[in-house]
Amino acid sequence: MTDETLYYEDFEEGRTFESPERTVSAEEIVAFASEFDPQPMHLDEAAGKASILGGLSGSGWHMSSIAMRLFYDAVISRSAGEGGPGIDVMEWRKPLIAGDTVRLSIRVKARRALASRPGIGLVTMEHTMMNQKGERIMRMEAPVIMRMRDRLPVEAGQ
């Protein structure tokens, strides 16, 4: 990792990160649903329009997977993250419709050092996915296990 790596100390409460945008195609929605959530509104435009969702819509699980990729691109790919112990809150507020362009805003809600694991902290972040209309379509809160810069292991021979 380079000197630009984000460590626990870099995640102050209130800090925000923004992801790149991603447009979701009908083909992507159908491919995901075919394998993981084959409900009619995720597989067929007519069934989607006939549903309360109003069109071919991505599964909430698909939306969550896209959020994870956007989170990776915006934060995790350049952090000292060690994974996460789970998700505290997951809300699918509006449907993800074929052709939507989404982005993710990530805000640090809290952080704490782990007494049981020196050099490791837990950073809780709120993830909000917005569509091109500025509508909040998903919200998630989840902690991430993060290494501390000040407690890096000493290399062998140093």
N, C-alpha and C positions, 0 to 999 in steps of 0.2 A: 504494500500500500504506500502511497505517496504522502508527502507532507500535507496535502490537501484533504486527507481523510477526515471525515467528521467523527468525533468521539463523543462520549457521554457529555463532556464539558461543553460541547458546542450546541447542545440542545436545551437552551434556556426556555423557561416557560414563556409562551406567547410567540416564540419564533415561528414563522411560517415558511413553507416551501410550496412552490407551484410546479405542477407537472407540465410536460408538453401536451398538446391536444392529440386526440385520436378520433378518427371517424370510423364508425362501426357499420359494416356492410350487411346486407341481407344474407349474403352467402356465409359470412362469419357467424351470424346468429343461428342459421340453420345447421351449420356444421357442429357448433358447440352443443346445441339442443339435441341433435341426432344422437350424439354420444352420451350426454350427461343429463339431459332434462327434456325428454321427448314429448312435452305437452303440445297440443295443437297450436296454441297461440305463439309458440316459439318455432314452429316448423312450417307454417302455412300463412300467407298473407291474408287470405279470405277468413281463416279461422281467427287470426289476430284482430282483424277489423270487426268481426262479430263478437269479440270478447270485450270486456270492460276496459281493456288496454288500448284499443283504438287502432291497432296495426300490428304488423309483425314485430314482436318485441323480444328482446333478449331476456333470458332467464336471470333472476336475481343472482344466481351463482355465476353466471357469465359476467354480469356487471361487477361482482366482487373480484373475479379473476382479472378483469381489465383494471380495476382499481389497484390490485396487487402489482400488476406490471407497471402502471403509472407511478406507483410508490417506489418501486425498484428504480425506475429511470430517474426520478427526481431526488431520491434520498439514499436508499439502501446500496446502490451501486458504488457509492463513494463514502460509505460509512463503515465503522467498525462494529456493525451489527452482528449479533450471534443468534438471530432467530427471534421467535416470539412464543410466549406461553399460551396464547389463545386470543380470543376476541371478546371484549366486554359488551359491546353494543354493535348491532348490525341492523340498519334500517334501509329498506328499499322504498323510497317515498314516491317515485313516479316511474313509469316504464321507460326502459331503454328501447327506443324505436329505431328500426333500420334507417340508416342515414344520419343518425345523431352524431354530433361531434362533441366529445366530452373532454373534461380536464379535471384534475384532482388538486384540491388545496389541502395541505397537511399542516396542522397547527399543533405545537407542543403544548399539551395540557398540564403535565406534571412530570416530575422525575424524582427518583430516590436511589441512593446507593444501597446495594444489597449487603447487609451485615454478614450474611452467610457466605458471600462470594467476594472477597477483596478484589478490587480492580474492575468490578462489574456493577452496572447500574441498570435500572429499569426506567425507560422513557415511555410515557403514555401519550399517544398522539390521536388527534381527531382528524379523520379523513372525510372530506366533503366532495362528492362528485357533482359537477354541474354540467348541464347540456348547453347547446349553443344559444338557447333562449335565456340563459341565466337562471334556470330552474334547478333547485337542489333535487337530484334524483336518488342519491344514496348518501348515507352517513354511517361512519364506522368509528368506533373507539377501540384501540388496541395498544397494548404495551409491546415494546421491543427491548430485548436484552442487548445492552451496548457496552463495549469495552471502554475503560477510562484511559485517557492519554497519559495521565500522571502515574499510572500503575502498570505500564507495559512490562512484560516479562524481560528479564535481562538475557541477552543472547549468550549462548555458550562461549566461553573463552573471554568474556569481557569482565 
